[in-house]
Amino acid sequence: MSVFAERLKELRKEKYLTQKEIANKLGVSRVAYTNWENSKREPNIERFVKLADYFNVSIDYLVGRKNHRK
C-alpha cells in the first residue's frame, strides 16, 4: 500500500467517516475513493487539493514527502 493510501485511510478513520461519506463530501463515487485507498488509482491534482483542504493537511503530507501534517 502506498503512503498516500495509508494516510488517506488514517485521516478518514480519524474523522469516523465511511468511504461513502467522504466520497460524497468530495463529490466522487465511492468506487473512485475506494480505489485511492487501495492504491489502484490516484486522484487528479484538483482532488488532491480538496483532500488536503478537507483534512487540513499539506499535499506533501498526503503523498509522503513530509511527516508533519501542515
N, C-alpha and C positions, 0 to 999 in steps of 0.2 A: 504494500500500500504506500502511496506517495505521501510526502509530508503534507501537501495540500489536502489530500483526502482525510488524513488523520486529524489535522487541525480543524477542518470543516466539521467533521463529525463531533469532535470535542466541543467546539463552540456551540453547535446546535444543542447538544445534550445539556450544556451548562444553562441554557435557557429553557430547558424542559419542553422542547418542541419536537414534533414528529417531522419526518421528511415531508409529508404532505403540507403541514402547516408552514414550514419555511419556504417550500416551493411556491405556495400561494402568495406569501409575503413578497417574494422576489419576482413573481409574475412568470414562472416557468412551470413546466409539468413536473409531477412527482418523479416520473421516469428520468427526465433530464437531471434533476437534482440527485437522484439515487446514483446515476452514472458518475457524477462528480465524486460522491463519497466512496464509490467503489473503484476509483481510478480508471474508469473506462473512457471517460471524456473529461475535458476541462472547459470551463466557461469562457466566453469571449471577454474582452477587456471591460466592456460595459458591465457585465455581470460581476467580474472581479471587484470593480469599484463599488457596486451595490452591496456585495458581500462584506467588504471591508467597512463600509459605512454602517451597515446594519449591525455588525458585531463590534463596531468601534475598535477595529484593529487596522494595522497597515497592510497593504498588499504584500510588502516584503515579509511580514509575519506569516500571512496566509500561504505563501509559496516556499517558506522555509529559509529565506535569506537572512532573516533576523530572528532572534529568540525572544525579544521583548515585543509586546503587543502593539505599542504605539511608536 
